[in-house]
């Protein structure tokens, strides 16, 4: 979790966004490789 406030610059927020994208992509890939992602009736189900 990354907290932002009014003192953060645009560049800070861009960097935060990139960091979050990397973390979410890595987590999604790990879940997929561990067979924890299923498709069911046009829905994606992820087991934690």
mmCIF entry with sequence, helices, sheets and N, C-alpha, C, O atoms, coordinates in Angstrom:
data_MODEL
# 
_entry.id   MODEL 
# 
_entity.id                         1 
_entity.type                       polymer 
_entity.pdbx_number_of_molecules   1 
# 
_entity_poly.entity_id                      1 
_entity_poly.type                           'polypeptide(L)' 
_entity_poly.nstd_linkage                   no 
_entity_poly.nstd_monomer                   no 
_entity_poly.pdbx_seq_one_letter_code       
;(UNK)(UNK)(UNK)(UNK)(UNK)(UNK)(UNK)(UNK)(UNK)(UNK)(UNK)(UNK)(UNK)(UNK)(UNK)(UNK)
(UNK)(UNK)(UNK)(UNK)(UNK)(UNK)(UNK)(UNK)(UNK)(UNK)(UNK)(UNK)(UNK)(UNK)(UNK)(UNK)
(UNK)(UNK)(UNK)(UNK)(UNK)(UNK)(UNK)(UNK)(UNK)(UNK)(UNK)(UNK)(UNK)(UNK)(UNK)(UNK)
;
_entity_poly.pdbx_seq_one_letter_code_can   XXXXXXXXXXXXXXXXXXXXXXXXXXXXXXXXXXXXXXXXXXXXXXXX 
_entity_poly.pdbx_strand_id                 A 
# 
loop_
_entity_poly_seq.entity_id 
_entity_poly_seq.num 
_entity_poly_seq.mon_id 
_entity_poly_seq.hetero 
1 1  UNK n 
1 2  UNK n 
1 3  UNK n 
1 4  UNK n 
1 5  UNK n 
1 6  UNK n 
1 7  UNK n 
1 8  UNK n 
1 9  UNK n 
1 10 UNK n 
1 11 UNK n 
1 12 UNK n 
1 13 UNK n 
1 14 UNK n 
1 15 UNK n 
1 16 UNK n 
1 17 UNK n 
1 18 UNK n 
1 19 UNK n 
1 20 UNK n 
1 21 UNK n 
1 22 UNK n 
1 23 UNK n 
1 24 UNK n 
1 25 UNK n 
1 26 UNK n 
1 27 UNK n 
1 28 UNK n 
1 29 UNK n 
1 30 UNK n 
1 31 UNK n 
1 32 UNK n 
1 33 UNK n 
1 34 UNK n 
1 35 UNK n 
1 36 UNK n 
1 37 UNK n 
1 38 UNK n 
1 39 UNK n 
1 40 UNK n 
1 41 UNK n 
1 42 UNK n 
1 43 UNK n 
1 44 UNK n 
1 45 UNK n 
1 46 UNK n 
1 47 UNK n 
1 48 UNK n 
# 
_struct_asym.id          A 
_struct_asym.entity_id   1 
# 
_struct_conf.conf_type_id            HELX_P 
_struct_conf.id                      HELX_P1 
_struct_conf.pdbx_PDB_helix_id       AA1 
_struct_conf.beg_label_comp_id       UNK 
_struct_conf.beg_label_asym_id       A 
_struct_conf.beg_label_seq_id        10 
_struct_conf.pdbx_beg_PDB_ins_code   ? 
_struct_conf.end_label_comp_id       UNK 
_struct_conf.end_label_asym_id       A 
_struct_conf.end_label_seq_id        33 
_struct_conf.pdbx_end_PDB_ins_code   ? 
_struct_conf.beg_auth_comp_id        UNK 
_struct_conf.beg_auth_asym_id        A 
_struct_conf.beg_auth_seq_id         10 
_struct_conf.end_auth_comp_id        UNK 
_struct_conf.end_auth_asym_id        A 
_struct_conf.end_auth_seq_id         33 
_struct_conf.pdbx_PDB_helix_class    1 
_struct_conf.details                 ? 
_struct_conf.pdbx_PDB_helix_length   24 
# 
_struct_conf_type.id          HELX_P 
_struct_conf_type.criteria    ? 
_struct_conf_type.reference   ? 
# 
_struct_sheet.id               AA1 
_struct_sheet.type             ? 
_struct_sheet.number_strands   2 
_struct_sheet.details          ? 
# 
_struct_sheet_order.sheet_id     AA1 
_struct_sheet_order.range_id_1   1 
_struct_sheet_order.range_id_2   2 
_struct_sheet_order.offset       ? 
_struct_sheet_order.sense        anti-parallel 
# 
loop_
_struct_sheet_range.sheet_id 
_struct_sheet_range.id 
_struct_sheet_range.beg_label_comp_id 
_struct_sheet_range.beg_label_asym_id 
_struct_sheet_range.beg_label_seq_id 
_struct_sheet_range.pdbx_beg_PDB_ins_code 
_struct_sheet_range.end_label_comp_id 
_struct_sheet_range.end_label_asym_id 
_struct_sheet_range.end_label_seq_id 
_struct_sheet_range.pdbx_end_PDB_ins_code 
_struct_sheet_range.beg_auth_comp_id 
_struct_sheet_range.beg_auth_asym_id 
_struct_sheet_range.beg_auth_seq_id 
_struct_sheet_range.end_auth_comp_id 
_struct_sheet_range.end_auth_asym_id 
_struct_sheet_range.end_auth_seq_id 
AA1 1 UNK A 37 ? UNK A 40 ? UNK A 37 UNK A 40 
AA1 2 UNK A 43 ? UNK A 46 ? UNK A 43 UNK A 46 
# 
loop_
_atom_site.group_PDB 
_atom_site.id 
_atom_site.type_symbol 
_atom_site.label_atom_id 
_atom_site.label_alt_id 
_atom_site.label_comp_id 
_atom_site.label_asym_id 
_atom_site.label_entity_id 
_atom_site.label_seq_id 
_atom_site.pdbx_PDB_ins_code 
_atom_site.Cartn_x 
_atom_site.Cartn_y 
_atom_site.Cartn_z 
_atom_site.occupancy 
_atom_site.B_iso_or_equiv 
_atom_site.pdbx_formal_charge 
_atom_site.auth_seq_id 
_atom_site.auth_comp_id 
_atom_site.auth_asym_id 
_atom_site.auth_atom_id 
_atom_site.pdbx_PDB_model_num 
ATOM 1   N N  . UNK A 1 1  ? 0.840   -1.173  0.000   1.00 0.00 ? 1  UNK A N  1 
ATOM 2   C CA . UNK A 1 1  ? 0.000   0.000   0.000   1.00 0.00 ? 1  UNK A CA 1 
ATOM 3   C C  . UNK A 1 1  ? 0.888   1.240   0.000   1.00 0.00 ? 1  UNK A C  1 
ATOM 4   O O  . UNK A 1 1  ? 1.819   1.358   0.796   1.00 0.00 ? 1  UNK A O  1 
ATOM 5   N N  . UNK A 1 2  ? 0.589   2.131   -0.880  1.00 0.00 ? 2  UNK A N  1 
ATOM 6   C CA . UNK A 1 2  ? 1.348   3.375   -0.981  1.00 0.00 ? 2  UNK A CA 1 
ATOM 7   C C  . UNK A 1 2  ? 0.412   4.530   -0.665  1.00 0.00 ? 2  UNK A C  1 
ATOM 8   O O  . UNK A 1 2  ? -0.664  4.656   -1.250  1.00 0.00 ? 2  UNK A O  1 
ATOM 9   N N  . UNK A 1 3  ? 0.832   5.357   0.253   1.00 0.00 ? 3  UNK A N  1 
ATOM 10  C CA . UNK A 1 3  ? 0.029   6.529   0.613   1.00 0.00 ? 3  UNK A CA 1 
ATOM 11  C C  . UNK A 1 3  ? 0.570   7.749   -0.129  1.00 0.00 ? 3  UNK A C  1 
ATOM 12  O O  . UNK A 1 3  ? 1.780   7.942   -0.251  1.00 0.00 ? 3  UNK A O  1 
ATOM 13  N N  . UNK A 1 4  ? -0.348  8.554   -0.612  1.00 0.00 ? 4  UNK A N  1 
ATOM 14  C CA . UNK A 1 4  ? 0.043   9.803   -1.256  1.00 0.00 ? 4  UNK A CA 1 
ATOM 15  C C  . UNK A 1 4  ? -0.658  10.953  -0.537  1.00 0.00 ? 4  UNK A C  1 
ATOM 16  O O  . UNK A 1 4  ? -1.686  10.769  0.113   1.00 0.00 ? 4  UNK A O  1 
ATOM 17  N N  . UNK A 1 5  ? -0.076  12.138  -0.672  1.00 0.00 ? 5  UNK A N  1 
ATOM 18  C CA . UNK A 1 5  ? -0.730  13.321  -0.119  1.00 0.00 ? 5  UNK A CA 1 
ATOM 19  C C  . UNK A 1 5  ? -0.434  14.519  -1.013  1.00 0.00 ? 5  UNK A C  1 
ATOM 20  O O  . UNK A 1 5  ? 0.215   14.389  -2.051  1.00 0.00 ? 5  UNK A O  1 
ATOM 21  N N  . UNK A 1 6  ? -0.908  15.662  -0.605  1.00 0.00 ? 6  UNK A N  1 
ATOM 22  C CA . UNK A 1 6  ? -0.818  16.853  -1.440  1.00 0.00 ? 6  UNK A CA 1 
ATOM 23  C C  . UNK A 1 6  ? 0.614   17.317  -1.680  1.00 0.00 ? 6  UNK A C  1 
ATOM 24  O O  . UNK A 1 6  ? 0.852   18.112  -2.589  1.00 0.00 ? 6  UNK A O  1 
ATOM 25  N N  . UNK A 1 7  ? 1.571   16.843  -0.888  1.00 0.00 ? 7  UNK A N  1 
ATOM 26  C CA . UNK A 1 7  ? 2.966   17.268  -1.085  1.00 0.00 ? 7  UNK A CA 1 
ATOM 27  C C  . UNK A 1 7  ? 3.692   16.441  -2.145  1.00 0.00 ? 7  UNK A C  1 
ATOM 28  O O  . UNK A 1 7  ? 4.800   16.798  -2.543  1.00 0.00 ? 7  UNK A O  1 
ATOM 29  N N  . UNK A 1 8  ? 3.090   15.341  -2.611  1.00 0.00 ? 8  UNK A N  1 
ATOM 30  C CA . UNK A 1 8  ? 3.717   14.512  -3.644  1.00 0.00 ? 8  UNK A CA 1 
ATOM 31  C C  . UNK A 1 8  ? 3.633   15.222  -4.993  1.00 0.00 ? 8  UNK A C  1 
ATOM 32  O O  . UNK A 1 8  ? 2.625   15.842  -5.330  1.00 0.00 ? 8  UNK A O  1 
ATOM 33  N N  . UNK A 1 9  ? 4.709   15.113  -5.744  1.00 0.00 ? 9  UNK A N  1 
ATOM 34  C CA . UNK A 1 9  ? 4.726   15.719  -7.075  1.00 0.00 ? 9  UNK A CA 1 
ATOM 35  C C  . UNK A 1 9  ? 4.146   14.747  -8.098  1.00 0.00 ? 9  UNK A C  1 
ATOM 36  O O  . UNK A 1 9  ? 3.905   13.578  -7.796  1.00 0.00 ? 9  UNK A O  1 
ATOM 37  N N  . UNK A 1 10 ? 3.929   15.239  -9.293  1.00 0.00 ? 10 UNK A N  1 
ATOM 38  C CA . UNK A 1 10 ? 3.441   14.391  -10.377 1.00 0.00 ? 10 UNK A CA 1 
ATOM 39  C C  . UNK A 1 10 ? 4.432   13.263  -10.634 1.00 0.00 ? 10 UNK A C  1 
ATOM 40  O O  . UNK A 1 10 ? 4.035   12.118  -10.853 1.00 0.00 ? 10 UNK A O  1 
ATOM 41  N N  . UNK A 1 11 ? 5.707   13.583  -10.606 1.00 0.00 ? 11 UNK A N  1 
ATOM 42  C CA . UNK A 1 11 ? 6.741   12.565  -10.835 1.00 0.00 ? 11 UNK A CA 1 
ATOM 43  C C  . UNK A 1 11 ? 6.687   11.476  -9.760  1.00 0.00 ? 11 UNK A C  1 
ATOM 44  O O  . UNK A 1 11 ? 6.860   10.294  -10.056 1.00 0.00 ? 11 UNK A O  1 
ATOM 45  N N  . UNK A 1 12 ? 6.444   11.888  -8.503  1.00 0.00 ? 12 UNK A N  1 
ATOM 46  C CA . UNK A 1 12 ? 6.303   10.902  -7.415  1.00 0.00 ? 12 UNK A CA 1 
ATOM 47  C C  . UNK A 1 12 ? 5.137   9.959   -7.701  1.00 0.00 ? 12 UNK A C  1 
ATOM 48  O O  . UNK A 1 12 ? 5.259   8.743   -7.553  1.00 0.00 ? 12 UNK A O  1 
ATOM 49  N N  . UNK A 1 13 ? 4.009   10.531  -8.111  1.00 0.00 ? 13 UNK A N  1 
ATOM 50  C CA . UNK A 1 13 ? 2.823   9.710   -8.361  1.00 0.00 ? 13 UNK A CA 1 
ATOM 51  C C  . UNK A 1 13 ? 3.025   8.773   -9.546  1.00 0.00 ? 13 UNK A C  1 
ATOM 52  O O  . UNK A 1 13 ? 2.531   7.645   -9.532  1.00 0.00 ? 13 UNK A O  1 
ATOM 53  N N  . UNK A 1 14 ? 3.745   9.226   -10.571 1.00 0.00 ? 14 UNK A N  1 
ATOM 54  C CA . UNK A 1 14 ? 4.051   8.354   -11.704 1.00 0.00 ? 14 UNK A CA 1 
ATOM 55  C C  . UNK A 1 14 ? 4.916   7.188   -11.234 1.00 0.00 ? 14 UNK A C  1 
ATOM 56  O O  . UNK A 1 14 ? 4.681   6.042   -11.616 1.00 0.00 ? 14 UNK A O  1 
ATOM 57  N N  . UNK A 1 15 ? 5.912   7.480   -10.409 1.00 0.00 ? 15 UNK A N  1 
ATOM 58  C CA . UNK A 1 15 ? 6.783   6.428   -9.875  1.00 0.00 ? 15 UNK A CA 1 
ATOM 59  C C  . UNK A 1 15 ? 5.982   5.450   -9.014  1.00 0.00 ? 15 UNK A C  1 
ATOM 60  O O  . UNK A 1 15 ? 6.165   4.237   -9.125  1.00 0.00 ? 15 UNK A O  1 
ATOM 61  N N  . UNK A 1 16 ? 5.096   5.967   -8.155  1.00 0.00 ? 16 UNK A N  1 
ATOM 62  C CA . UNK A 1 16 ? 4.255   5.100   -7.336  1.00 0.00 ? 16 UNK A CA 1 
ATOM 63  C C  . UNK A 1 16 ? 3.406   4.184   -8.221  1.00 0.00 ? 16 UNK A C  1 
ATOM 64  O O  . UNK A 1 16 ? 3.281   2.988   -7.955  1.00 0.00 ? 16 UNK A O  1 
ATOM 65  N N  . UNK A 1 17 ? 2.831   4.756   -9.264  1.00 0.00 ? 17 UNK A N  1 
ATOM 66  C CA . UNK A 1 17 ? 1.996   3.970   -10.172 1.00 0.00 ? 17 UNK A CA 1 
ATOM 67  C C  . UNK A 1 17 ? 2.772   2.846   -10.833 1.00 0.00 ? 17 UNK A C  1 
ATOM 68  O O  . UNK A 1 17 ? 2.275   1.725   -10.950 1.00 0.00 ? 17 UNK A O  1 
ATOM 69  N N  . UNK A 1 18 ? 3.992   3.145   -11.265 1.00 0.00 ? 18 UNK A N  1 
ATOM 70  C CA . UNK A 1 18 ? 4.823   2.105   -11.885 1.00 0.00 ? 18 UNK A CA 1 
ATOM 71  C C  . UNK A 1 18 ? 5.174   1.009   -10.888 1.00 0.00 ? 18 UNK A C  1 
ATOM 72  O O  . UNK A 1 18 ? 5.167   -0.174  -11.226 1.00 0.00 ? 18 UNK A O  1 
ATOM 73  N N  . UNK A 1 19 ? 5.478   1.408   -9.661  1.00 0.00 ? 19 UNK A N  1 
ATOM 74  C CA . UNK A 1 19 ? 5.796   0.417   -8.623  1.00 0.00 ? 19 UNK A CA 1 
ATOM 75  C C  . UNK A 1 19 ? 4.597   -0.488  -8.347  1.00 0.00 ? 19 UNK A C  1 
ATOM 76  O O  . UNK A 1 19 ? 4.752   -1.700  -8.198  1.00 0.00 ? 19 UNK A O  1 
ATOM 77  N N  . UNK A 1 20 ? 3.407   0.099   -8.279  1.00 0.00 ? 20 UNK A N  1 
ATOM 78  C CA . UNK A 1 20 ? 2.189   -0.685  -8.038  1.00 0.00 ? 20 UNK A CA 1 
ATOM 79  C C  . UNK A 1 20 ? 1.932   -1.637  -9.207  1.00 0.00 ? 20 UNK A C  1 
ATOM 80  O O  . UNK A 1 20 ? 1.576   -2.796  -8.994  1.00 0.00 ? 20 UNK A O  1 
ATOM 81  N N  . UNK A 1 21 ? 2.111   -1.152  -10.447 1.00 0.00 ? 21 UNK A N  1 
ATOM 82  C CA . UNK A 1 21 ? 1.908   -2.013  -11.619 1.00 0.00 ? 21 UNK A CA 1 
ATOM 83  C C  . UNK A 1 21 ? 2.837   -3.214  -11.573 1.00 0.00 ? 21 UNK A C  1 
ATOM 84  O O  . UNK A 1 21 ? 2.412   -4.332  -11.866 1.00 0.00 ? 21 UNK A O  1 
ATOM 85  N N  . UNK A 1 22 ? 4.099   -3.006  -11.210 1.00 0.00 ? 22 UNK A N  1 
ATOM 86  C CA . UNK A 1 22 ? 5.054   -4.116  -11.131 1.00 0.00 ? 22 UNK A CA 1 
ATOM 87  C C  . UNK A 1 22 ? 4.625   -5.137  -10.088 1.00 0.00 ? 22 UNK A C  1 
ATOM 88  O O  . UNK A 1 22 ? 4.679   -6.342  -10.337 1.00 0.00 ? 22 UNK A O  1 
ATOM 89  N N  . UNK A 1 23 ? 4.201   -4.666  -8.929  1.00 0.00 ? 23 UNK A N  1 
ATOM 90  C CA . UNK A 1 23 ? 3.801   -5.568  -7.850  1.00 0.00 ? 23 UNK A CA 1 
ATOM 91  C C  . UNK A 1 23 ? 2.563   -6.372  -8.238  1.00 0.00 ? 23 UNK A C  1 
ATOM 92  O O  . UNK A 1 23 ? 2.503   -7.574  -7.978  1.00 0.00 ? 23 UNK A O  1 
ATOM 93  N N  . UNK A 1 24 ? 1.572   -5.722  -8.858  1.00 0.00 ? 24 UNK A N  1 
ATOM 94  C CA . UNK A 1 24 ? 0.340   -6.411  -9.249  1.00 0.00 ? 24 UNK A CA 1 
ATOM 95  C C  . UNK A 1 24 ? 0.614   -7.426  -10.353 1.00 0.00 ? 24 UNK A C  1 
ATOM 96  O O  . UNK A 1 24 ? 0.067   -8.529  -10.330 1.00 0.00 ? 24 UNK A O  1 
ATOM 97  N N  . UNK A 1 25 ? 1.452   -7.064  -11.317 1.00 0.00 ? 25 UNK A N  1 
ATOM 98  C CA . UNK A 1 25 ? 1.794   -8.005  -12.389 1.00 0.00 ? 25 UNK A CA 1 
ATOM 99  C C  . UNK A 1 25 ? 2.516   -9.218  -11.827 1.00 0.00 ? 25 UNK A C  1 
ATOM 100 O O  . UNK A 1 25 ? 2.210   -10.348 -12.208 1.00 0.00 ? 25 UNK A O  1 
ATOM 101 N N  . UNK A 1 26 ? 3.463   -9.005  -10.936 1.00 0.00 ? 26 UNK A N  1 
ATOM 102 C CA . UNK A 1 26 ? 4.204   -10.120 -10.334 1.00 0.00 ? 26 UNK A CA 1 
ATOM 103 C C  . UNK A 1 26 ? 3.266   -11.030 -9.545  1.00 0.00 ? 26 UNK A C  1 
ATOM 104 O O  . UNK A 1 26 ? 3.383   -12.253 -9.621  1.00 0.00 ? 26 UNK A O  1 
ATOM 105 N N  . UNK A 1 27 ? 2.342   -10.448 -8.794  1.00 0.00 ? 27 UNK A N  1 
ATOM 106 C CA . UNK A 1 27 ? 1.391   -11.244 -8.008  1.00 0.00 ? 27 UNK A CA 1 
ATOM 107 C C  . UNK A 1 27 ? 0.474   -12.044 -8.932  1.00 0.00 ? 27 UNK A C  1 
ATOM 108 O O  . UNK A 1 27 ? 0.228   -13.226 -8.693  1.00 0.00 ? 27 UNK A O  1 
ATOM 109 N N  . UNK A 1 28 ? -0.024  -11.411 -9.971  1.00 0.00 ? 28 UNK A N  1 
ATOM 110 C CA . UNK A 1 28 ? -0.898  -12.104 -10.918 1.00 0.00 ? 28 UNK A CA 1 
ATOM 111 C C  . UNK A 1 28 ? -0.188  -13.252 -11.609 1.00 0.00 ? 28 UNK A C  1 
ATOM 112 O O  . UNK A 1 28 ? -0.761  -14.328 -11.782 1.00 0.00 ? 28 UNK A O  1 
ATOM 113 N N  . UNK A 1 29 ? 1.047   -13.029 -12.001 1.00 0.00 ? 29 UNK A N  1 
ATOM 114 C CA . UNK A 1 29 ? 1.825   -14.085 -12.649 1.00 0.00 ? 29 UNK A CA 1 
ATOM 115 C C  . UNK A 1 29 ? 2.072   -15.242 -11.685 1.00 0.00 ? 29 UNK A C  1 
ATOM 116 O O  . UNK A 1 29 ? 1.958   -16.408 -12.064 1.00 0.00 ? 29 UNK A O  1 
ATOM 117 N N  . UNK A 1 30 ? 2.408   -14.917 -10.447 1.00 0.00 ? 30 UNK A N  1 
ATOM 118 C CA . UNK A 1 30 ? 2.631   -15.968 -9.442  1.00 0.00 ? 30 UNK A CA 1 
ATOM 119 C C  . UNK A 1 30 ? 1.365   -16.783 -9.222  1.00 0.00 ? 30 UNK A C  1 
ATOM 120 O O  . UNK A 1 30 ? 1.420   -18.011 -9.174  1.00 0.00 ? 30 UNK A O  1 
ATOM 121 N N  . UNK A 1 31 ? 0.214   -16.106 -9.086  1.00 0.00 ? 31 UNK A N  1 
ATOM 122 C CA . UNK A 1 31 ? -1.052  -16.811 -8.897  1.00 0.00 ? 31 UNK A CA 1 
ATOM 123 C C  . UNK A 1 31 ? -1.347  -17.719 -10.091 1.00 0.00 ? 31 UNK A C  1 
ATOM 124 O O  . UNK A 1 31 ? -1.805  -18.847 -9.912  1.00 0.00 ? 31 UNK A O  1 
ATOM 125 N N  . UNK A 1 32 ? -1.092  -17.242 -11.285 1.00 0.00 ? 32 UNK A N  1 
ATOM 126 C CA . UNK A 1 32 ? -1.341  -18.050 -12.487 1.00 0.00 ? 32 UNK A CA 1 
ATOM 127 C C  . UNK A 1 32 ? -0.432  -19.281 -12.500 1.00 0.00 ? 32 UNK A C  1 
ATOM 128 O O  . UNK A 1 32 ? -0.899  -20.387 -12.771 1.00 0.00 ? 32 UNK A O  1 
ATOM 129 N N  . UNK A 1 33 ? 0.845   -19.105 -12.214 1.00 0.00 ? 33 UNK A N  1 
ATOM 130 C CA . UNK A 1 33 ? 1.783   -20.229 -12.223 1.00 0.00 ? 33 UNK A CA 1 
ATOM 131 C C  . UNK A 1 33 ? 1.462   -21.250 -11.133 1.00 0.00 ? 33 UNK A C  1 
ATOM 132 O O  . UNK A 1 33 ? 1.777   -22.432 -11.276 1.00 0.00 ? 33 UNK A O  1 
ATOM 133 N N  . UNK A 1 34 ? 0.843   -20.802 -10.055 1.00 0.00 ? 34 UNK A N  1 
ATOM 134 C CA . UNK A 1 34 ? 0.458   -21.706 -8.974  1.00 0.00 ? 34 UNK A CA 1 
ATOM 135 C C  . UNK A 1 34 ? -0.941  -22.292 -9.182  1.00 0.00 ? 34 UNK A C  1 
ATOM 136 O O  . UNK A 1 34 ? -1.494  -22.915 -8.275  1.00 0.00 ? 34 UNK A O  1 
ATOM 137 N N  . UNK A 1 35 ? -1.512  -22.093 -10.372 1.00 0.00 ? 35 UNK A N  1 
ATOM 138 C CA . UNK A 1 35 ? -2.850  -22.598 -10.716 1.00 0.00 ? 35 UNK A CA 1 
ATOM 139 C C  . UNK A 1 35 ? -3.919  -22.123 -9.739  1.00 0.00 ? 35 UNK A C  1 
ATOM 140 O O  . UNK A 1 35 ? -4.799  -22.892 -9.353  1.00 0.00 ? 35 UNK A O  1 
ATOM 141 N N  . UNK A 1 36 ? -3.841  -20.863 -9.342  1.00 0.00 ? 36 UNK A N  1 
ATOM 142 C CA . UNK A 1 36 ? -4.815  -20.302 -8.414  1.00 0.00 ? 36 UNK A CA 1 
ATOM 143 C C  . UNK A 1 36 ? -5.819  -19.399 -9.124  1.00 0.00 ? 36 UNK A C  1 
ATOM 144 O O  . UNK A 1 36 ? -6.635  -18.746 -8.475  1.00 0.00 ? 36 UNK A O  1 
ATOM 145 N N  . UNK A 1 37 ? -5.761  -19.361 -10.456 1.00 0.00 ? 37 UNK A N  1 
ATOM 146 C CA . UNK A 1 37 ? -6.672  -18.524 -11.236 1.00 0.00 ? 37 UNK A CA 1 
ATOM 147 C C  . UNK A 1 37 ? -7.535  -19.434 -12.094 1.00 0.00 ? 37 UNK A C  1 
ATOM 148 O O  . UNK A 1 37 ? -7.021  -20.253 -12.855 1.00 0.00 ? 37 UNK A O  1 
ATOM 149 N N  . UNK A 1 38 ? -8.851  -19.287 -11.968 1.00 0.00 ? 38 UNK A N  1 
ATOM 150 C CA . UNK A 1 38 ? -9.797  -20.080 -12.750 1.00 0.00 ? 38 UNK A CA 1 
ATOM 151 C C  . UNK A 1 38 ? -10.762 -19.161 -13.482 1.00 0.00 ? 38 UNK A C  1 
ATOM 152 O O  . UNK A 1 38 ? -11.081 -18.072 -13.006 1.00 0.00 ? 38 UNK A O  1 
ATOM 153 N N  . UNK A 1 39 ? -11.221 -19.608 -14.639 1.00 0.00 ? 39 UNK A N  1 
ATOM 154 C CA . UNK A 1 39 ? -12.292 -18.919 -15.342 1.00 0.00 ? 39 UNK A CA 1 
ATOM 155 C C  . UNK A 1 39 ? -13.555 -19.751 -15.166 1.00 0.00 ? 39 UNK A C  1 
ATOM 156 O O  . UNK A 1 39 ? -13.554 -20.956 -15.418 1.00 0.00 ? 39 UNK A O  1 
ATOM 157 N N  . UNK A 1 40 ? -14.636 -19.099 -14.729 1.00 0.00 ? 40 UNK A N  1 
ATOM 158 C CA . UNK A 1 40 ? -15.902 -19.798 -14.488 1.00 0.00 ? 40 UNK A CA 1 
ATOM 159 C C  . UNK A 1 40 ? -17.045 -18.879 -14.884 1.00 0.00 ? 40 UNK A C  1 
ATOM 160 O O  . UNK A 1 40 ? -17.229 -17.813 -14.296 1.00 0.00 ? 40 UNK A O  1 
ATOM 161 N N  . UNK A 1 41 ? -17.811 -19.295 -15.883 1.00 0.00 ? 41 UNK A N  1 
ATOM 162 C CA . UNK A 1 41 ? -18.990 -18.540 -16.325 1.00 0.00 ? 41 UNK A CA 1 
ATOM 163 C C  . UNK A 1 41 ? -18.650 -17.063 -16.589 1.00 0.00 ? 41 UNK A C  1 
ATOM 164 O O  . UNK A 1 41 ? -19.287 -16.162 -16.044 1.00 0.00 ? 41 UNK A O  1 
ATOM 165 N N  . UNK A 1 42 ? -17.658 -16.840 -17.417 1.00 0.00 ? 42 UNK A N  1 
ATOM 166 C CA . UNK A 1 42 ? -17.226 -15.477 -17.788 1.00 0.00 ? 42 UNK A CA 1 
ATOM 167 C C  . UNK A 1 42 ? -16.737 -14.648 -16.600 1.00 0.00 ? 42 UNK A C  1 
ATOM 168 O O  . UNK A 1 42 ? -16.741 -13.418 -16.662 1.00 0.00 ? 42 UNK A O  1 
ATOM 169 N N  . UNK A 1 43 ? -16.322 -15.300 -15.535 1.00 0.00 ? 43 UNK A N  1 
ATOM 170 C CA . UNK A 1 43 ? -15.792 -14.621 -14.359 1.00 0.00 ? 43 UNK A CA 1 
ATOM 171 C C  . UNK A 1 43 ? -14.414 -15.195 -14.064 1.00 0.00 ? 43 UNK A C  1 
ATOM 172 O O  . UNK A 1 43 ? -14.150 -16.366 -14.336 1.00 0.00 ? 43 UNK A O  1 
ATOM 173 N N  . UNK A 1 44 ? -13.558 -14.386 -13.521 1.00 0.00 ? 44 UNK A N  1 
ATOM 174 C CA . UNK A 1 44 ? -12.244 -14.841 -13.079 1.00 0.00 ? 44 UNK A CA 1 
ATOM 175 C C  . UNK A 1 44 ? -12.286 -15.036 -11.577 1.00 0.00 ? 44 UNK A C  1 
ATOM 176 O O  . UNK A 1 44 ? -12.676 -14.135 -10.834 1.00 0.00 ? 44 UNK A O  1 
ATOM 177 N N  . UNK A 1 45 ? -11.878 -16.228 -11.131 1.00 0.00 ? 45 UNK A N  1 
ATOM 178 C CA . UNK A 1 45 ? -11.854 -16.548 -9.713  1.00 0.00 ? 45 UNK A CA 1 
ATOM 179 C C  . UNK A 1 45 ? -10.396 -16.753 -9.312  1.00 0.00 ? 45 UNK A C  1 
ATOM 180 O O  . UNK A 1 45 ? -9.676  -17.535 -9.932  1.00 0.00 ? 45 UNK A O  1 
ATOM 181 N N  . UNK A 1 46 ? -9.970  -16.044 -8.270  1.00 0.00 ? 46 UNK A N  1 
ATOM 182 C CA . UNK A 1 46 ? -8.586  -16.140 -7.804  1.00 0.00 ? 46 UNK A CA 1 
ATOM 183 C C  . UNK A 1 46 ? -8.602  -16.647 -6.376  1.00 0.00 ? 46 UNK A C  1 
ATOM 184 O O  . UNK A 1 46 ? -9.226  -16.047 -5.500  1.00 0.00 ? 46 UNK A O  1 
ATOM 185 N N  . UNK A 1 47 ? -7.906  -17.765 -6.144  1.00 0.00 ? 47 UNK A N  1 
ATOM 186 C CA . UNK A 1 47 ? -7.795  -18.340 -4.808  1.00 0.00 ? 47 UNK A CA 1 
ATOM 187 C C  . UNK A 1 47 ? -6.563  -17.760 -4.130  1.00 0.00 ? 47 UNK A C  1 
ATOM 188 O O  . UNK A 1 47 ? -5.474  -17.744 -4.704  1.00 0.00 ? 47 UNK A O  1 
ATOM 189 N N  . UNK A 1 48 ? -6.745  -17.289 -2.913  1.00 0.00 ? 48 UNK A N  1 
ATOM 190 C CA . UNK A 1 48 ? -5.620  -16.708 -2.176  1.00 0.00 ? 48 UNK A CA 1 
ATOM 191 C C  . UNK A 1 48 ? -4.865  -17.733 -1.437  1.00 0.00 ? 48 UNK A C  1 
ATOM 192 O O  . UNK A 1 48 ? -3.885  -17.413 -0.764  1.00 0.00 ? 48 UNK A O  1 
# 
